[in-house]
């Protein structure tokens, strides 16, 4: 398979990662990220990979956009966790028990 075809597969893999992130299916993402990383490493060793520079740059940009979305999702989840802890403390205080 040539570099252009492999690059197209990497874009498809990125589409899949974004879809899982958008749907909130983060449990499937670690395996997908591992496979994606391996495919990127393999792609970089292909003869002709440098010839599809524009496509690589587009993939690079999409990669960084996805990381930004992951960080935003992480911030949202951390905020929800903080709220949950506050609710739990309030319930424990109301019930007359110590917060755990």
Helices and strands as residue ranges (DSSP letters): H 3-23, G 26-28, H 29-44, G 49-52, H 53-95
